[in-house]
């Protein structure tokens, strides 16, 4: 059970979430005096919160015990599920190639890089491409876009949607001789209507929204991707207590991973960079520290090599480390210009 479902007052739930307690398990090992100090409430109030949480946790455990045993899955079934996983194309064949077909469903993929490298562009591209119909190799789904920085550009999303429809029409024309009978009926405004946009202005709003997504996804089962742009922003601005930040981030990542598996969707977390001191030198690294780096399934680092943009698979349990060049064009994410030149020469 999540904290927001506990039968306590709204102010008490808000204080718990702000302090980083998002699930019942996070309250299992804290004393009433420590909780009272963190929430700035009386010890008797803290004791009552822990008592309610303990009772709810006991009920949840007894109700779930049978389903846990019955939910066992064989390794063979797991392999079959992985082989049948759907992917969301990035619109760059080279980038899709190193990703094993695109952004994976049922997984959390972190994409980080310096400002201007194309993180938001890639996030918007994925939110558009998830809507490509099944007949064209897509998922025919919808997208959730969580904007923490105010960087989402609806005009840009419209441009990318137009280009996506043009690409589908070109593909249709290539496959079918009678193009008129198979004309694409999707319009750019249809694609924009299928992107659920949330503007987040604080880390408490971010936590509250991610806790709310369980209910939202239950009501919108056709959502197949969640993009968070960026997961970092408010956690770099508002936190001085690093232990608290780690606890909050870990709970949020676990929640997103559970949502990805339960609803068979992809989660894309865009991240910023910071400077890291190692061996008497400073180098760029993705933000939020080493502990955060283990919370996502796949980690992709975007970087410049001269005037070209590259994506590097830094961590993945199923993909080998590899790099691919890509471009940000007026039509969205595409293969790099040098890659296109090599193809023409061949």
N, C-alpha and C positions, 0 to 999 in steps of 0.2 A: 504493500500500500504506500502511496505517496503522501507527503505531509499535508498537501492541500486538501486531502480527503478526510483528515482527522476531524472528529467531532469536537473541535475547540473553537474559540473565537477567531474572527478574521484577523484581528491585530496580533494574536499569538501566532497564527500561521505565518503572517507576514514577517514577524521577528525571527521565527525559525528559519524561513527561507533566506532572509537577509544574512543570517549567521552561517549559512551553508548547509543546513539540515534539510535535505530534500526527500529523504526516504526514512522509513521506520528503522531500518538497520543502522542508520547513522546516529540514532539516539540510544542504541543498545548498550553502549559502554561508557556513557557519560554520567557523572554524579549530579544530583539535584543542585548542589552548591555551585559546581562549575557551569551548569546550564543557566542558573540564575544570574551569575556574573556575566556570561556572554550575552544573554538576552536583556540584561538590566531589568529584571523583575524580582519579586520576592522569592525566597526559597520555597515557600508553601505553594506559590503559583507554579514554580518549576517542577515541584514534586507531583502536582496534579497533572501537568502536561506529560510527564514520564509515565504516570499511572495509566492515563488514557492510551498512550502509545503502546505500553506493554500489553494492555488488554486487547487492543486492535491487532497487535503483532501475533498474539496467541491465537486469536480467531482466524487470522489469515493463514497461519501455519497449519492449523487443523483442517481448514477447508481445502488447502492446496496440497496436502500430503499425498492424496490419492492421485491427483493429476500429475504430480512430479514423477511418481513411479510409472504411471501409464504413458508418460511422455517420452520414454526412452526411444532412441533412434539408432539404428545400426550404422556402422561406418560405411557400409555399402550404399545405404540410402543417402548418407551425407555426401558421398562422392557423386552420386547421381544428381543430387540437388545442385551441387557446385557446377557440374558440367552443363546443367540446363539453365543456369543463371542468365538473366537478361542483362544487357549493357546499354548504356546511353552514349551515343556517339558524340565526340567533341567537334565534329566537322573537319577535323584534321586527320587524314588517313595515317600519317606517320605517328601522331600522338596516340591514336586508337591502337595502333600496332603494338607499341610498347606497353599499353595498358591491357592488352589481351582482349581487345574489342571495344574498349571504352570504359566509362565509369561503371563500376560494378554495383548491382543491386544487392541488398542484404549486407552491405559493408559501409563503413565510415571512411571516407577518403579526405585527407587533409591536403590542401593545396596552398603553398606559401611562397612568398617572394617579395622583392623590393617594390616600392611604389612605381606605378607606370608599366609594370611588366605584363599586365593583362589579367589579373586575378578576377576582377569584377566582370570583365568581358567574357571570361570563361564561365563564370557563374551564370550569367545571363544566357549564354549559349546553351548550357546544359538545361536551364529552365525552359528554353524554347524547344530544344531537340527531344526532350522527353515526351513531347506531344506528337512526334512523328507517328503516323498510324502503323498498325501491325503489318499491313500490306506492303509497307515500304521498309520493313525491318526495324521499326520503332516499337515503343511501348504503348503508345496511344494514351498516355497518362497525363496528369496535371502536376503542377509544381507549387511548392511553398518557398517563398523567398523572404528570409529574415534579414533585414537591413539594420545594422547597428551603427553605421557611419554616415548614412544619408548618401551613399554612393550609387545607389540604383538609379539608372537613367531610363525612363520609360520610352523616350524617343529612340534611344539606342536599341531597346528591346523590340520596338516596332520595326526598325531597320533589319535586325537579325531575323525577325519573324518573316518579313517580306522575302529575304534571301533564302530562308529555309523552304518556303512554299515554292519559290522559283526552282530550287534544287530538286524538289520532289516532282515538279512538272517536267523538268529536264529528264529525270530518271524515268518518269512515266512515258515520255515521248520516245526514249531509247528502247524501252521494253515493248511498247505496243504501237502497232501501225496506225490504228484508228484512234488518234489522240482525242478527238472531239468527244467521243463517247465516254472517255475515262478522265475527263477534266477534273483537276483538283478542286474540291468545293471549299476547302479551308481558306479563311481570310486572316490577315494579320490581327485584326481585332478579336477574332476567335481565340487566337493563341494568347493574347494579352489577358483575355477574360479567364483563362485557365491558369494564370499565375496568381496565387494568393499571397499578397504582399503584407508584411508586418514591419512596421518601423519601431525599433527598440531604442530607448533613450537612457537606460541604466542596466546595471547587471542584475538587479532584482527583477526588472521587467523581463530580462532575457531568461532567467531561471523560471519565472512564473509561466512564460509562454511555452517553454520546452516541457514543463509539467502539464500544460494544457493540451499539448499536441496529441496526447493519447486519445482524448475525447474527440478532438477535431478530426483525426485520421479515422476514427471509428465511424464518423459521419461522412467522410470523404475518402472512401476506400480506393478511388481512382488516382489519388496522389501517389506519384512514383519517385519523387525526388524532393529532398529538403536541402536548400542552400542557405548557409549562414555566412553573411558577409559584413563584418568578419567576426569570428568567434572571439577575437582577441581584444577588441577596442576597449570595452568597458572594464575588462579585467586588468588592463594596464593602467587605466586612468584612476580607478576608484579604490584600489587595494594597497594597504600598507602591510597587512598581516599575511605573509606568504604561506603559512601553514593553513590558514583559513581559505586562501585562494586555491591552494592545491586540492583541498577537500571539496570545495564547491565545483571546481572544474572536473574532478574525477567523477562526482555524482552526475554532472551534466553529460559527460561523455558516455557513461554507462547507460543513461537514459536514452540517448540518441542511438546507441548501438542496439539496445533492446527494441526500439521503434523500427530500426532498419530491418531486423530479423523478423519481427512479428508481422509487419505490414509489407514485407518483400519490396522495400524501396531503397534507394540510394541516398546517403547523407554526404553532402559536400561541405566541408568546413574550410573557409578561406582564412588564412593566417598572415600576420605581418612578420617582419624580421626585426632582430635586435642585434647588438654587438655582444660577442662572447669572448672573454679573455681566456686564452689557452696558450701555455708554454711561451709566456712573455710576449704574446702578440694578440691583436684583436682581429676577430673575423666575424662575418655575418652568420647568423643562425636564426632559425624560426623561433618566434616568441613563445613564451609561457613555460620555458624550462625543460629539463630533461625528463621529469616525471610525466609531463603532458605528452611527450613524444611517443610514449608507449600506449596511449589510450586509443589511438586510431588504427584502423586495419591497414590502410595504405597511406604513405606520406610522399607527396610529390613536391619537389622544389623547382620553382621557375627562376631562371637566371639569364643574364645577358652574356653572350659570347661575341664580342665585337659589337656589330650592329644587329645581330640576330638573337631572337628569343629562343631559349631552350627549356625543355621540361626534363627533369631527372627523377627517376624513381629511387627515392632514398631509402624506403622501407616498405616491404610487403611480404606476407607469408607465402604468396603464390606467384609473384612476378619477379623476374630477375632484374637486377639493377641495369638500367639502360637510359639513354638520352635520346631525345628527338627534337628537331627544330620545328617551330610553328610560327605563324604570323597572325597579327591582329589587323584585319582588313576592314574595309567599309561594309563587307558582307558578314563579318564576324570572324571567328577562329578558322584558320585554314592552314594548309601546308605552307612551309616557308617558301619564299621566292626562289631561294637557291635550289630547293628540292624540285620545284616546278621546272627550273632551267635544266636540271640534270635529266628529267624525264623527256623534255623536248629534244635534247641532244641525242638521247638513245633512240 
